[in-house]
Structure formats: C-alpha cells, structure tokens
Amino acid sequence: MPRANRTVQDTSHEGQTSVGVVSKRRRVALALALAVVGGALWIRFGGALSSPEQLLKLSNEVRLVAAPDVPASDAPDVREKLAKLSVEALPVAPEELVAAARRRLDLGDLLTARALILKVSLGGDVQVYGAAQETLALTCKNLGLLDEARTACERLIKLDPRGAASRISLADTLDLIGQKDDAAAALADALDNLRPRDIHGILALSRAYNRRYNNPKALELALKSLDLGPTEPEVAVYVAALEIKQGRILDAENRLSALIRGGAKSARTHRLMAELLAAKPNADSLAGRREHHLLTALQHDPAEVRAAEELVKLYNAASRWKECAYVAALALVHDPRNGSLRMLYSSALGKLGNQSEAQQQRDIAHTALALDREISQLVTLKNNRPYDPALRVRLSAAYRKQGRYTAALSEAQAAYVVDRHKGVGRLALEVVSRELGIEMPIVKMPAKTHP
C-alpha cells in the first residue's frame, strides 16, 4: 500500500502551516496530541464542556497533523510469539494445557490448540474441564469441525444445566450447521433453565438475541436485568442502545441523560447521546449539542473511533475542513485501517488545498475499503457455507493482504481441515506457515470432519 507523506500542509490560508512527523515518533506524537488538546480544553472550560461553539477553534489554534501510515503486517509479531511457544515445555497439568491452548488460539494456531485441549480428560477439576470444553467448542467452530463443537457444547450443558453460556454456544454452532430452528430452541431452553435472578445469564441471552437481530427480545431481557437489581452503568448504556434501535428515542434520551447527570464518564454514553440527537427530526438544529457529546466522548476515551468518525462527518457536513482533517488524523492513530475515516481525511485535505497528500490518502482509503468489502463478503459466505475450503482459502489470502496473519493462519488451518482432498487447503496452509516461519502442524483429525 502507498505510504502517507511525512508532512501535511494546509494551503487554504496565507502563512502555510506544515507539521513534519518522522516515522518513529509519529504515533506517539499523534496520541499525545489529542490528550494535550483535550486536557487544555478541559482546563479552559472548568471541567465542563458546555460551550461547543468554543471547544475546537482549530483554524486558529491547532496545527494539522499527518495521519499515520497503514500498519505493516503483523507477521513478524505472530512469528516471534509462535516461536517462543514452540520451545516451551509441553504442559502436563490440565489447567496448564488449557492456558497453553488459549495462547495458541489467540495466535490463530487452532490445530495445536485443539490437540492440547484433547489431552484434558474428565475426572479432575470440573471447572478446568469446563474451561477445556469451552475452549474446544470455540476452536472447533473456527476450524469448521462443527459436529465436534456441538459435542463440546453438549458436555458443557451437562456440567452446568442452568448456565446460559453453553446453550448460547450451542445455538451459535447450530446456526453454522444450518439448523436454525434447533438454534432458536437452544436459546429458548437457555432462558427456561436460567437460575432465578441470574443477571449475567439474562444479559448474555439478550446479547445473543441482539446478534440475531431479534431486537424486541433483546430489549425485553435487558430491561429485565435492570429490574432485578443494581448493575454496572454500562448495562444501562446497552439498554439505551437497544431502545434507540427500537425507535424508543425518548426512553433512551431519559436514560442517557440520567447517566450523564450522575457524572458517568463513559465515552459510549456520550456517543450514543450524539447518535440519538442525530436521529431526531430537528437534528440539524442540534449540531452543537452533538459536537459537545462527541468531543466529550473523545475526552473520556481518545480511542473511541466511532465517536471520532461521527464528529468528522459532522465537521465535513459543516465544511469545517481543518477540524475534519485534524480529528480524522488523530482517530486514524487508533484505527489506521479505517478506510471510510481515511477517505473523509483525504476529502478534507483536498478542500484545504493539499491535493498531492489528498490523492495519496485517497489511494490508501480505496485499497482499505476494497479489502474490507472483500473480507465482509467472504465472512458472510463462509458462515453460510462453512465446509467450503475455497472460501476459507480466499479469506486467508485477503487477511494476508491486510497484514492480519493471526486471522490468515486461522482460516488457512480451517481450509486444510474442511478440504477432504487436502489440495487447496494444504497449499494455503503451507503458504501461511512458510511466511510465518513455522512448521505445518501434524494433527490427527476425525475421519469425518463434515457432512
């Protein structure tokens, strides 16, 4: 991918401003910039960001900064971590086997994770065995060994018949197998078998229904969790998000306002309030309040990229190009692969007169957006056809192009597992293994991996 220039110039006014950012210092400088500017604003306005019109006079007070480059491949980091794991002594204790498997799982080495977990047998600590089956279910789902994942979920249900997590995991597995009715029944069973006042279980089920776009059921359960007793403030924020989805704007506004009056220092609370105001019929007249809440969200958490993206769109719509470019550059520190954010940054640079840098950023954004679309489409297809090795191979290649080798290794191993003839799957795994400098795992697989 093309790299961003080391300098961003604003040529929209006399007295050009340029800020050079050397490669080694760029991300540190950008991260510090938002903290310094945010802190100065916080002090200036007495700790209350109550005057949005005065908050960010960037055209006079703040120099532009360059957006970070798209990050290089994470292959060296993955290679180093896998190399360290390969020289560790093989664990023997069940809890050590589970911990080692999870470390492998986190790096995309699903085959080795599965082999380690299969060494944990029932007969010792029930909690450790449960953790092993939970890890096995997740590993096998990612590998496409869905029958094995289902068996692990069923073992978990026997260990804890009234727990929600195991039945939710079973529902997810049945969804991938294509047994939608059975998946819905598993969620209903989870609800029927919950312990009285199991707030965490109710919330887990709410989120499971929310993932399946059953927003009414998700909201019903989330409200029930609030009724059962004190919960973390983030639960109320989650409820407000569901209320916004359901069009219950007044309920959500009252809930978020109460949290803000209570002094909630939650970036998500303020971001949701801004999104809520944007959904109102008179949204244009509420632009100042929206800006206030988005800036406050970033004050609480500079890594709240969704708030930054909404703020950039707000500035873009108002033709506030310098603010648009500045906030976009800072947000890209935290999400440098965000193509839509980089495109807005490019547009703002063009309006400020820096056409050369704008074009380079636009090229980077186009590449990032194209890869995002490709990966999104392939993930959707894979979820509908989990036993298709060609899809897994294509997805692994797309992740490699994006420089995400943990995901690339995971999909290459899955392609190897679901490819009966070990043709394209083996080739994909050989390519990724070679690039990571690791040996092809030799793991005994079940005779039948899929129908």
C-alpha positions in Angstrom: 0.0 0.0 0.0 1.2 3.5 -0.6 2.5 5.3 2.4 1.3 8.7 3.7 3.6 11.7 3.3 5.6 12.8 6.3 4.1 16.2 6.1 0.6 17.6 5.9 0.2 21.1 4.5 -2.7 23.5 4.9 -2.7 25.8 1.9 -6.2 27.2 2.5 -4.9 30.4 4.1 -1.9 32.7 3.8 1.0 31.7 6.0 1.1 28.0 5.3 1.3 25.6 8.2 3.2 22.3 7.9 4.0 19.8 10.5 6.6 17.1 9.8 6.2 13.9 11.6 9.1 11.4 11.5 8.1 7.7 11.2 9.5 6.6 14.6 7.7 9.3 16.5 4.5 9.7 14.5 2.1 7.5 16.5 3.4 8.7 19.9 3.1 12.3 18.8 -0.4 11.8 17.5 -1.6 10.0 20.5 -0.2 12.8 22.8 -1.7 15.5 20.6 -5.3 14.5 21.4 -4.5 14.1 25.1 -2.8 17.5 25.3 -5.5 19.4 23.3 -8.3 17.6 25.2 -6.7 18.4 28.5 -6.2 22.0 27.6 -9.9 22.3 26.6 -11.0 20.6 29.8 -9.0 23.0 32.0 -10.1 26.1 30.0 -13.7 25.4 30.4 -13.6 24.4 34.0 -14.0 20.6 33.5 -17.4 21.0 31.8 -17.5 21.0 28.0 -20.6 23.2 28.0 -19.9 25.6 25.1 -19.4 23.6 21.9 -19.0 26.8 19.8 -15.7 27.5 21.7 -14.4 24.0 22.0 -12.3 23.4 18.9 -11.1 26.6 17.2 -8.7 24.6 15.1 -8.4 27.1 12.3 -6.6 29.5 14.6 -5.2 27.4 17.4 -4.2 23.9 16.3 -1.8 22.8 13.6 -2.6 20.0 11.3 -1.0 16.6 11.9 -0.3 13.8 9.4 -2.4 10.7 9.5 -0.5 7.5 10.4 0.6 5.0 7.8 -1.5 1.9 7.3 0.2 -0.6 9.8 2.6 -3.1 8.4 1.9 -6.8 8.5 1.7 -8.3 12.0 3.5 -11.4 10.7 6.8 -10.6 12.5 5.0 -10.3 15.8 3.0 -13.5 15.3 6.1 -15.4 14.1 8.0 -14.3 17.2 5.2 -15.3 19.6 4.7 -18.7 17.9 8.4 -19.3 18.0 8.5 -18.7 21.8 5.6 -21.1 22.3 7.2 -23.8 20.3 10.2 -24.1 22.6 8.1 -24.2 25.8 8.0 -27.5 27.6 4.8 -29.4 26.9 2.4 -28.8 29.8 1.1 -31.7 31.7 -1.4 -30.3 34.3 -4.9 -29.8 32.9 -5.1 -26.1 33.8 -1.7 -25.5 32.1 -2.9 -27.4 29.0 -6.0 -25.1 28.8 -3.8 -22.0 29.3 -1.4 -23.1 26.6 -4.3 -23.9 24.2 -5.8 -20.4 24.7 -2.4 -18.8 23.9 -2.3 -20.8 20.7 -5.9 -19.9 19.9 -5.2 -16.2 20.3 -2.4 -16.5 17.7 -4.6 -18.4 15.2 -2.9 -21.8 15.7 -6.2 -23.6 16.0 -4.9 -27.1 15.3 -2.3 -27.1 18.1 -4.9 -25.5 20.4 -7.2 -28.4 19.7 -4.5 -31.0 20.2 -3.6 -29.6 23.6 -7.3 -29.4 24.8 -7.9 -33.0 23.8 -5.4 -34.1 26.4 -7.6 -32.8 29.1 -9.9 -35.5 30.4 -12.9 -35.6 32.7 -12.1 -36.8 36.2 -10.2 -33.9 37.6 -11.3 -30.4 38.4 -14.8 -29.9 36.9 -14.1 -26.2 36.4 -10.9 -26.9 34.5 -12.7 -29.5 32.4 -15.5 -27.0 31.7 -12.9 -24.4 30.6 -11.3 -27.0 28.3 -14.7 -27.8 26.7 -15.5 -24.1 26.2 -12.1 -23.6 24.5 -12.6 -26.7 22.4 -16.0 -25.6 21.3 -14.7 -22.2 20.1 -11.6 -23.8 18.5 -13.7 -26.3 16.6 -16.2 -23.8 15.5 -13.4 -21.7 13.9 -11.9 -24.8 12.3 -15.2 -25.9 10.8 -15.4 -29.0 13.0 -19.0 -28.2 13.8 -20.0 -31.7 15.0 -17.1 -31.7 17.4 -18.0 -28.2 18.6 -21.6 -29.3 19.2 -20.4 -32.3 21.3 -18.3 -30.0 23.4 -21.3 -27.7 23.9 -23.4 -30.6 25.0 -20.8 -31.7 27.5 -20.8 -28.1 28.9 -24.6 -28.2 29.3 -24.3 -31.5 31.3 -21.7 -29.8 33.6 -23.9 -26.8 34.2 -27.5 -27.4 33.0 -28.7 -24.0 34.2 -25.9 -21.9 32.7 -26.6 -19.7 29.7 -23.2 -19.6 28.1 -23.1 -23.3 27.0 -26.6 -23.2 25.3 -25.7 -19.9 23.6 -22.6 -21.5 22.2 -24.6 -24.5 21.1 -27.1 -22.1 19.4 -24.2 -20.4 17.6 -22.9 -23.8 16.4 -26.3 -25.0 15.2 -26.7 -21.7 13.3 -23.4 -22.5 11.4 -24.6 -26.1 10.7 -27.7 -24.6 9.2 -30.1 -25.9 11.9 -31.8 -22.6 12.5 -34.9 -24.0 14.3 -32.7 -26.0 16.7 -30.6 -22.9 17.3 -33.7 -20.9 18.3 -34.8 -23.8 20.5 -31.4 -23.8 22.3 -31.8 -20.1 23.1 -35.3 -20.8 24.4 -34.0 -23.7 26.5 -31.3 -21.4 27.9 -34.0 -18.9 29.0 -36.2 -21.6 30.5 -33.3 -23.1 32.5 -31.8 -19.9 33.9 -31.3 -19.6 37.6 -33.6 -17.1 39.3 -32.0 -13.6 39.3 -29.1 -14.7 37.0 -28.4 -11.2 35.8 -25.3 -12.1 33.8 -27.1 -15.0 32.1 -30.0 -12.8 31.2 -27.7 -10.2 29.7 -25.7 -12.9 27.8 -29.0 -14.1 26.3 -30.0 -10.5 25.4 -26.8 -10.0 23.5 -27.3 -13.4 21.8 -30.8 -12.3 20.6 -29.4 -8.9 19.6 -26.7 -10.7 17.4 -29.6 -12.4 15.6 -31.4 -9.1 15.0 -34.2 -10.0 17.4 -34.2 -6.5 19.0 -37.5 -6.7 20.8 -36.4 -9.9 22.7 -33.0 -8.4 23.3 -34.5 -5.3 24.8 -37.1 -7.2 26.9 -34.3 -9.3 28.5 -32.0 -6.2 29.0 -34.8 -4.4 30.8 -35.4 -7.4 32.9 -31.8 -7.4 34.0 -32.2 -3.8 35.2 -35.3 -4.6 37.1 -33.6 -7.5 39.0 -31.1 -5.3 40.8 -28.1 -2.9 40.7 -25.9 -3.4 37.6 -22.9 -1.6 36.1 -23.7 1.7 34.3 -22.7 0.1 31.0 -25.8 -2.1 31.2 -28.0 1.0 31.2 -26.0 2.3 28.2 -26.6 -1.1 26.4 -30.3 -0.8 27.2 -30.3 2.7 25.7 -28.6 1.5 22.6 -31.4 -1.2 22.1 -34.0 1.5 22.8 -32.5 3.6 20.0 -32.7 0.6 17.7 -36.3 0.2 18.6 -37.1 3.8 17.9 -37.8 4.5 21.6 -35.9 7.7 21.4 -37.5 9.5 24.4 -36.8 6.5 26.7 -33.2 6.3 25.6 -32.7 10.0 26.0 -34.1 10.0 29.5 -31.9 7.0 30.4 -28.7 8.6 28.9 -29.4 12.0 30.4 -29.8 10.4 33.9 -26.4 8.7 33.5 -24.8 12.0 32.4 -26.3 13.9 35.2 -24.9 11.3 37.5 -21.4 12.0 36.3 -20.9 8.9 34.1 -17.5 9.2 32.5 -18.4 6.8 29.7 -17.4 7.6 26.1 -20.1 5.3 24.8 -22.8 7.2 26.8 -21.9 10.5 25.1 -21.5 8.9 21.7 -25.0 7.3 21.9 -26.5 10.6 23.0 -25.0 12.2 19.9 -26.4 9.4 17.7 -29.8 9.8 19.4 -29.8 13.6 18.7 -28.8 12.8 15.0 -31.9 10.6 14.8 -34.3 13.4 15.8 -36.3 15.3 13.2 -34.6 18.6 14.1 -31.1 17.1 14.0 -29.7 20.0 12.0 -30.5 22.4 14.8 -28.9 20.1 17.4 -25.4 20.1 15.7 -23.8 22.0 18.6 -25.1 19.5 21.2 -24.0 16.6 19.0 -20.5 18.1 18.8 -20.4 18.6 22.5 -21.2 15.0 23.3 -18.8 13.6 20.7 -16.0 15.8 22.0 -16.8 14.7 25.5 -16.7 11.1 24.4 -13.2 11.6 23.0 -12.2 13.4 26.2 -13.1 10.3 28.1 -11.6 7.9 25.6 -9.5 9.1 22.7 -9.7 5.6 21.2 -13.5 5.8 20.8 -13.1 5.7 17.0 -16.9 5.6 16.3 -17.3 8.9 18.2 -14.4 10.4 16.2 -15.9 9.2 12.9 -19.3 10.8 13.7 -17.5 14.0 14.7 -15.6 14.0 11.4 -18.8 13.5 9.5 -20.4 16.4 11.4 -17.4 18.7 10.5 -17.5 17.5 6.9 -21.2 18.4 6.6 -20.5 21.8 8.0 -17.5 22.4 5.7 -15.2 22.8 8.7 -12.3 21.2 6.9 -9.4 21.8 9.3 -11.4 20.4 12.2 -12.4 17.5 10.0 -8.8 16.7 8.9 -7.4 17.1 12.4 -9.9 14.8 14.2 -9.7 12.2 11.4 -5.9 12.1 11.7 -6.0 11.6 15.4 -8.6 8.9 15.1 -6.6 7.1 12.5 -3.9 6.6 15.1 -6.3 4.1 16.8 -7.7 2.6 13.7 -5.3 3.1 10.8 -7.1 0.5 8.6 -10.4 2.5 8.7 -10.9 3.3 5.0 -14.0 5.4 5.4 -12.4 7.6 8.0 -9.3 8.0 5.8 -11.5 8.9 2.9 -13.0 11.8 4.9 -9.5 12.8 5.9 -8.5 12.8 2.2 -11.5 14.9 1.2 -10.7 17.5 3.9 -7.1 17.8 2.8 -8.3 18.4 -0.8 -10.6 21.2 0.4 -7.6 22.7 2.3 -5.6 22.7 -0.9 -3.2 19.9 -0.3 -4.1 17.9 -3.4 -1.0 15.7 -3.5 -1.4 14.4 0.0 -5.2 14.1 -0.5 -4.6 11.8 -3.5 -2.2 9.6 -1.6 -4.7 9.3 1.2 -7.5 8.6 -1.2 -5.5 5.7 -2.8 -4.8 4.2 0.7 -8.5 4.6 1.5 -9.7 2.9 -1.7 -7.4 -0.1 -1.1 -8.6 -0.4 2.6 -12.3 -0.1 1.7 -11.9 -2.7 -1.1 -10.3 -5.2 1.2 -12.9 -4.5 3.9 -15.7 -5.2 1.4 -14.0 -8.4 0.2 -13.5 -9.7 3.7 -17.0 -8.9 4.8 -18.5 -10.7 1.8 -16.3 -13.7 2.3 -17.1 -13.9 6.0 -20.8 -13.9 5.2 -20.4 -16.6 2.5 -18.2 -18.7 4.9 -20.9 -18.5 7.6 -23.4 -19.8 5.1 -21.0 -22.4 3.6 -18.7 -23.4 6.5 -17.4 -26.5 4.7 -16.2 -24.8 1.5 -12.4 -24.8 1.6 -12.1 -22.4 -1.4 -13.9 -19.7 0.6 -11.5 -20.2 3.5 -8.5 -20.0 1.2 -9.7 -16.8 -0.3 -10.4 -15.3 3.1 -7.0 -16.3 4.4 -5.4 -14.6 1.3 -7.5 -11.4 2.0 -6.3 -11.3 5.6 -2.7 -11.7 4.4 -3.1 -8.8 2.1 -4.4 -6.8 5.0 -1.4 -7.9 7.1 -3.5 -9.7 9.7 -1.7 -13.0 10.0 -3.4 -14.3 13.1 -6.7 -14.4 11.1 -4.9 -15.6 8.0 -3.4 -18.6 9.8 -6.7 -19.4 11.4 -8.5 -19.5 8.1 -5.7 -21.4 6.3 -5.9 -24.1 9.0 -9.7 -24.3 8.7 -9.3 -24.6 4.9 -6.9 -27.6 5.5 -9.4 -29.2 7.9 -12.5 -28.9 5.7 -10.8 -29.8 2.4 -11.4 -33.5 2.1 -8.7 -33.9 -0.6 -6.2 -31.7 1.1 -5.4 -29.8 -2.1 -6.2 -26.1 -1.9 -6.4 -26.2 1.8 -2.9 -27.8 2.2 -1.4 -25.3 -0.2 -2.9 -22.3 1.6 -1.6 -23.6 5.0 1.8 -24.2 3.5 2.0 -20.6 2.2 1.0 -19.0 5.5 3.2 -21.4 7.6 6.2 -20.6 5.4 5.6 -16.9 5.7 5.4 -17.2 9.5 8.4 -19.5 9.6 6.6 -22.3 11.3 6.2 -26.0 10.5 2.9 -27.4 9.2 1.1 -28.9 12.2 0.7 -32.6 12.0 -2.5 -33.3 13.9 -4.8 -36.3 13.9 -8.2 -35.3 12.6 -11.5 -37.1 12.9 -12.3 -39.4 10.0 -15.4 -37.3 9.1 -15.0 -33.6 9.5 -18.3 -32.5 8.0 -21.4 -34.0 6.3 
